[in-house]
C-alpha cells in the first residue's frame, strides 16, 4: 500500500501532539485534516506549561514513595501532589494500574529518557526548517536539592538516566550559584543537564500549525467531533459540529482513510467509542507567568531553567520579559478550576528564591495532563487497523511529542506485510 492509497488522514487534537503528528504526516505526502474544539491551536494543555524540554525529568512516578507521599499530602491544600479522595471507577482503575507498574520503574524510566533524547533532534529540526521562534533558551536545566538524602536519591536517578544515554553532572552549592547567580537559598547540591533546554510550547505549536497550513493541512478548528463511524463504506467517517454554534449547530461529515487520536485527556472517551481502552487520567497542573516589565525585575529573574525537587516546581525564562513557574499534580477529574490554594505556593516560591523580582503581574493558569498509569505515551494502532493513537504523554508532552509524532506517522504510512 502506498502513501497515496491512504492519503486522507484525520488528526483529532490541535495541541503539541496533534500538530506535530499532522506536520509529520503532511511531510510524508498525506492529505491531513486536523480537528479541535478550540478556535485556535494549542489552547488547552499546550498553552502555558513549565516550558522544559527535559530528558533530565524522565524518571517515571511509579514508586511506593510516590504512593506514600500522595496519602500523606491528601488533605494538605498546597501540597505538590494532591488527590481528591472522592472515589470513581476511572480514578481507582488508574491507580491500580499505577501500582501494578511499579516493578517496571527502571525499564520505563530508561525508555522515557531515550525517547526524550531522540525527540530533541526532531523538534529542533522542525524549528529550523520552518523558522519557528519560540523563545528557546539552550542553557541547560539545573535540579537543586535541600538535603543530603534528597541529593543521594537524585544521584541514583542520575545513574539510571546515564544508562539511557543522558549526561547529567553533580554540582556543588558554589557551582549552583555560578550556573544561576540570581537563585537565592541554601542547597546541599544539585545536578546540571547542559543538553536540556526550554521554550514556549504555545508559540512553537502555533508556529508549526502555520507550517502545516502551508503544507496543505486543513485546520478544522472550533469543530467538536460528535462521533466517528468505522463502518462507513467510503472510509472512517468523522462527524463534527461547530463548537461555537450552540446546541443547534449543523453536523458535518467527512470520510478518511486513517484517523489518529491525539486528543489529550479526551482520548479515553474517543478510544472507547472506537473500541479501544486508553486509560488516560487528567492530572491537573498549574503555572504562573510572571510578567517582567521593569529592568530590575528582568535582572532579578533567572535565565537557567530550574527544578526544585522538594517543591516539584519547574521554571523557564521565556524571553526577556516573561518568567514561567509551574508545578503540582492534582488528581481531581476533569475539573479545570484555578484554585488560589494551588497558585499561592508558586507565588511564594518565587518570592523566597528571587526576592528582587516582583510578582505583582503573575498570570495563573491550569491545564490537564493526559497521563497513563505507567507514565508512557501510547503510540499504537487500535483494534480497527485504520485507527491510531499518539496520546498519554502526561507531564512530558512538550519533551516527547516530536519523537512520538514521527513514530506514529511512520506507523500510519507503513506498508502492510505481504502474505
N, C-alpha and C positions, 0 to 999 in steps of 0.2 A: 504494500500500500504506500503510495507516495504522499508527500505533504499535500499536494493538490487534491488528493482524494478526501482529505479531512480538513479542508481549508476553512470551514466555518466553525469557529470556536467561541463559546461564551465564557466569560470570566465573571464570576459573581463576587463583587467586592472591589472597591477602589482605594483600599488602604495600601500600605507598603507592599504586602504580599501580592495583592491583586494587580497592582500597576507593574511591579517587576515581572510578574508572570505574563501579563499582556505584552509587555515590551519584548520579552524573550520569544514568545510565540510569533509576534509580528516579524521579528528578525529572522525567524525560520520560514517565513512565507505564508503564515496562516492569515486568514481574514478574521479579525478578532473584534468582538463586541464586549464592552465592559458595562456591567450593571451595578448601580449603587443607589441606595435610597436617599443619600445626601446629595445636595445640589452641586457639590464640588468634591474633588478627590481629597483624601487624607483628612477627613473632618471628624473622625472618631478616635480610635486608639492611636492612629498615626498623626495626631495633631500636636501634642505637647509632651512627649515622653522625656526621659532623662538625657537623651542625646548621645549616649555612649555606644560606640561600636566596639564591643568589649569581649574579646576572646578570653580575657582575664577573669570574666564573670561567668564562665561557662559551667561552673560547678552546679549540678542539679540539687534541688532542695530535698530529695528523698533521703531522709535520715531520721533516726529516733530523736536526735537533738532538736530537729525542727518540730517534730510532733510534740515534744515536751514543752518547747517554747510556746507553741500555739495554745496548749492547755493553760500554761502559766499566764499568758497575756490575754486570755479570752475576755476578761472583764476589766481590762485597762484601756480606756478610750484612745489614748495617744500611743499605744504600743506599735512597734514596727510591723507585727503580724497580728491581725485581728480576725477572729472567726465568730460570726453571728451564730449563737448556739441553737437557734431555731432550726429544727431538722427538715430536710427534704430528701426525697429519694436521690435526686441528682447529686446533691452535696455528699450524702452518705456513700453512694456508689463510687464517686470520685475519690473520696478519702480512703475508702477501702482499697482501691487500686493504687493510690499513692503509697500506702503502707506496703502493699504487695511488691512494689517496685524498689523498695529499699535495698534488697540484695544486689540489684543491678546498678547501684550508685556509681561505682568506679567506671564500669563499662559505658554508662550513659553520659557521664561527665567527659570521658575521652571522646566519645562520638560528637558531643556538642562542641568541644574545643576544636576538633579537626574541621568540623563544618564551619565554625566561625572564622578560622584562619583562611579557609577556601573562599568564604564569602567576601573577604576584604578585597581581593583582586577583582572579583566580578563587579562589586559596587564602584570601585574607583575607575574601572574601565568604562562603565556606563557614564559616570560623571564627566570623564574626559571626553569621550566620544560625542556626548550630547551637550557639552559645555554647560553643565548644571552647577550653579553657585549655591552652596547650601551651608555656608558658614563653617566649613570644615577646618578643624584645628588638629594637626598632626603633632601633638605634644605628649602623647602617651597618657596612661591612666595610672594614678597613684592611689593605692589602697593603704590606709593607715589604721593602726591598732593601738589601743589604750593600755593593754596589759600584756604580760609575758604569755599567759595562757592563750589569749586571742592570737598573738603573733605565731606561737608554735602550731596552733591549729591551722593557720594560714600557710605555714611552711609545708605542712603535709599536703594541703591542696595544691600548692605551688609545685611540689614534686610530681603530683598526679598530672597536672597540666603540662609539665615538661614532657611527659610520656606522649602527650598529644601533639608535641611539636611547638609549644609556646615558650618563648623566652621571657622570664619574669624574675627580676633580681631583688634580693632583700636590700633594704636601705635603712640606715640609722636615723635617729632623730635629727642629726645635723644635716644629713642628706635630704631628708624630708623638707627641711627649711630651705635648702638650696634649690630643690626642684620647684617648690611653690612658696616663695617668701611671704605671701600675704596670709598664709594659713596660720591661725592662732590656736595654741593649745599645747598640752604636754602629751607626748606619744612615746610608746615603748619602741616602736619600729614600724616598718611598712614594707610593701612590695611595689615595685615600679615596672610597668609593662610599656616600653617605648614604642612598640609597634601598634598599640591600640590608638584609636582616635575618636573624635566626636564630630557631630554635625546636626543640623536642623532637619529632622525627619520630614516635617511638613514641607519645607522648601524643596527637599530632594524629590519627594513623591510628586508634588505638583509640577516640578520641572520635568520629571520623567513622563508624567501624564501628557504634557505638551509634546514631548518627543514621540509618544505613542500616536498622538493625533497626526503628527507629520508623517508617520509611517502608515497612516490609513486606518488606525483603530477607531471604531465608533464608540463614543462615550455616551452611554445612556444613563446620565446622572438624574437625580430626583426621580428615579424609577424603582419602585418597590416590587420585587419579584413576588408574585402571588402563588404561583405553582410551577412545577416542572413536569411535563408529560414525557414519560420514557417510551410509550407505546405508539408514538406518532409515526406514521408511515414515511414521512419525509425527514426524519431525524429525531433528535431530542428537542422538545419544544419548550421554550421559556415564555411564560405568561406574566406580564407585568402591568402596573398602572402607575400613573404619576403620583409620587408621594406628596405632591403639593396640591392635588386636585380634590382632596376630601374623599368622603365615602362614595361619592357618585362618579369618581374618576373612571374613564373608559379603560377597559382591559385590552391591552395589545398583545400580540403574539408573534414569535419568530422561531424558526427551526434552525438547529445547529447540528454539526456532525459530532462535536465533543463539547463537554462542559467542564470547567474547572472551578471548584468551590474554594474561594479564598475569603470566606465570609466572617472571619474573626469569631466572635462569641456566638454568632448566629449559625455557625457551621454545624452545630449539633442538630438544630431543628431542620436545616436544609438536608443534612445527611440522612436523618430519619425519614424524610419524605422521599428519599432516593433509595431506601432500603439498606442504609449503612449506619453503623454505630460509630460516631465520632464523639467521644465523651469529653468535649471541651467544657471547662468551667470558667465563668467570668471572674477573674481575680482583679479587683479594683486597685489601681494605683493612683497616687496624687502627685501633682507638681505645682510649683510656683515659678513664674518667670519674673525675675526681679529686673525692672527697668533701671538703667544706669544713665540718667540724663546728665549728671554732673561729672566733671573731670575727676573730682575727688572720689566719687563712687566707682568710677571705672578703674582708678588706680588701686582701690582697696579690694576689688573683686579678683578672684584667681583666673588664670588662663589655663593652667593644667587641670585636666579632669580628675575628680576625686571620688573615692568611695570610702565612706565611713562604715565599716562592717558592723560595729555595735549598733548604730542607729539605723542601718540599712538605708542609707541615703547616698545618692549619686549626684554629681554636678557636671555641668558643661557650660563653657563660655560660648555664646552664640554671637560672635562679632563683638565690637567694642561696647555696645550699649545694652546687651541682654545677658542675663545670668540665669540658667535653668537649674533648679534644685528639685529632685524627685525622689520618691521612695514610698515605703509602706506597702503592705499587701493586705487586702481586706476581702474575706470570703462572705459576701452578703448578697448573693444572687445577681440579678441584672440591674440592681439599683445604681444609678449614676449620680446621685446627690453629692454635692460638695459639702462635706461636714467640717465645721470650724475646728472641731477637736482633732481632726486629722491634718489640717493645714497649719495649725499653730506650732506643732513641733518642727515643721520645716522652717518657719519664720524664726523661731527661737534658735534653731541650729545655726542659721545664718548670722544672727546677732552674736552668738557665742564665738564662732570661728572667724568671722570677718567684721569686727566691731566698727571699723571705719566705713563700712558700706551701708547706706541707708536702705531699709526695706519698705519705705513708705509707698513705693509703687511696685507692689508684688501682685501679680495676676494669678489667681488659683485656677486649677483645672483638675479633672478626674477622668480617667478612662478605664475601660475594662480589657484586661489582658486575656487573650484566649489560651488557656493553659490546659495541657493534657496531664493526666496523673503521673506519667513517667517523665514529664518535662521535655519530651522530644516532639518536634513538629511531625505532622503527618503529611508525607509526600507519597501518594499512593493512588492506585486505581480502585474504584468502587466495585460493587458486585456487578453493576452494569458496566461492560467494557468501554462505554462511551463517557463514563463519569470518572473524574479525577479530583484529588484533594491536594491543596497546599495550605495548610492551616495548623493551628495549635502551637504557635511559636512562643506563647507565654510572654515573659519579660524580655525575650531576646529576638523579637520580630525584626527590629532595626538591624541587629547584628547578623542574623542568619538569612534574611529573606533573599538577598542577592544570589546565594548559592541554591536555596531550595527552589527558587523560580527557574533557574537554569535546569535543575534536575527534573522538575515536573514538565517543563516544556519539551525536554528530550523524551520523556515518557509518553506525552501526548502524541508526538510526531513519530514515534518509533514504528518501524515496520514489524508486522507480526511474524512469528516463526513460520517457515514453510513446513508443510506436512509432507 
